[in-house]
Amino acid sequence: RKEVEQDPGPFNVPEGATVAFNCTYSNSASQSFFWYRQDCRKEPKLLMSVYSSGNEDGRFTAQLNRASQYISLLIRDSKLSDSATYLCVVNGVDSSYKLIFGSGTRLLVRP
Amino acid sequence: GAVVSQHPSWVICKSGTSVKIECRSLDFQATTMFWYRQFPKQSLMLMATSNEGSKATYEQGVEKDKFLINHASLTLSTLTVTSAHPEDSSFYICSARRVGSTDTQYFGPGTRLTVL
């Protein structure tokens, strides 16, 4: 089983739609969770950290369910510029500060 | 935000040659840097953790003699792909953990390596 699993998509949605991505992680001892965005042939960029209480940043809302080992990302009012691959990332549980990346979910927002 | 640079941004080399990729943290000190590899349509795979002043820690399946890592200062780590083969062609990305931060890593723009 992969340490971080995501639906690869693609999710093809019209502009203005609301779309949700899910992610599960296997190690219950994980402490830090993130969503990164990666554009084609570019490096990943931090979109937001995910906190236990859930957090929102503009049109983006992230939630964490520790009991189910499940992380979600909700994007409201999708823009064309949101088209990218969204990576679910979990920290390694040793003291090495390693990050474990999911394989990513591809989002395509159409006009 | 913190800036991490990589050089070169792309390189094409012949099979059997060695290629050195530099990763620099431009405006902060990084005791730990990470090297990732990403093949097309796949996610980032951690290759090794580079620690300033000590030996790198390699992930399982990554040959330390083929992928030489040097982290001689708090702002520079290098990855040398020795005796490169076409299957080493990939997107190599480094990240740096800022001293004093928790889990935030800042990524370089990546180096695209093509081995002919």
Interface residues (C-beta under 8 A of the other chain):
Chain A: S32 F34 R41 K42 E43 P44 K45 L46 L87 N91 S96 Y97 K98 L99 I100 F101 G102 S103 G104
Chain B: T32 F34 Q42 S43 L44 M45 L46 T49 T57 F91 I93 S95 R97 T102 D103 T104 Q105 F107 G108 P109 G110 R112
